[in-house]
Amino acid sequence: MKKNQKKSSYELMTLDDAAAVRERLDRNRLTQKWLIFRLDREWGISVKKSQLSEILDGKRALGPKTQKLIWCSLRVIDEYERFYGGR
């Protein structure tokens, strides 16, 4: 990345953000299966349940694809909470 080039939003994702995805899924009583379906439908992101679980548990390295998945997951949950008045 060039010195003055700004990072995209998803490149700023951390393990804390991955933990936030898991916490918000639990709080809203949503399943990883639901999230996987929404990621595929809304963002065209295909991920296996085992991969998503490793990411949300912080067991997978934070590369660009992982960071993008976390960012998109947060957007999906944001949309759910706006529409259904999250918990």
N, C-alpha and C positions, 0 to 999 in steps of 0.2 A: 504494500500500500504506500502511496506517495505521501510525503510529509504533510501536506495541507489537505489531503483527501479526507473527507468526513466519513466515519463509519456509518453503515446502515443500522437501523434500529435493532435488527435481529442479531447483529454482530456484538451487541452490548449485553446479551443474555448471559446469565451466570447460573451456577448451581442453586443459588437461592431462588432464582426464577423457576427452575425446575421443581424445587420443593413447593413453591407457591402454586404451581399447576396441580400437583398432587393434593395439596391442602384444599384448594378451591373445588376440585372434583369431589373430594370427600364432603366438604361443607354443603355442596349443592346436591349431594347424593347421586352423582353422575359416575358412570363407569368408564374405564379405559376403552372398552369396546365402543361406547358412545362417542368418545373423543376420536378414536381411530376412524369411525364412520364419517364424522364431521370433517376431519382433516382431509380425507380423501374427497369428499363431496365438494367442500368449499375451496380448498386450496390445491387439490390434485396431489396431495402428499400421501404416499402409501408407506405404511409402517406396520410391522408385526407387533403383536402384544408384548412379546418378550423384549423387543428392542425398546418400545415405549417404557416398559417397566424399568429397564436398566437406566434409561435416560432420567426418568423421574426419581430414581433411587440414587442418582449421582454416580453410577458405576460405569458410565460411558464417557469418553473424552468429549470435551466441548469444542467440536470442530464447527465449521460453517453450517453443515447440514443439521447437526444437532441443535445449534443455536436457532436456526430458522424454524425448526420443528417446535421448539419451546415458545418462540415468539408467536407463531401461528396458533399454538394451543391456547395461549393467553388471550388472543383475539377472539377465538371461538368461545371461550368461557365468558369473556366480556360481553359478547353478543347475547349469549344465553341469559346472563344476569340482567342485562338491560331489558330483554324481552319478557322474562319470567320473574323479574324482581328477585334476584339472587338472595341467598341467605347471608 
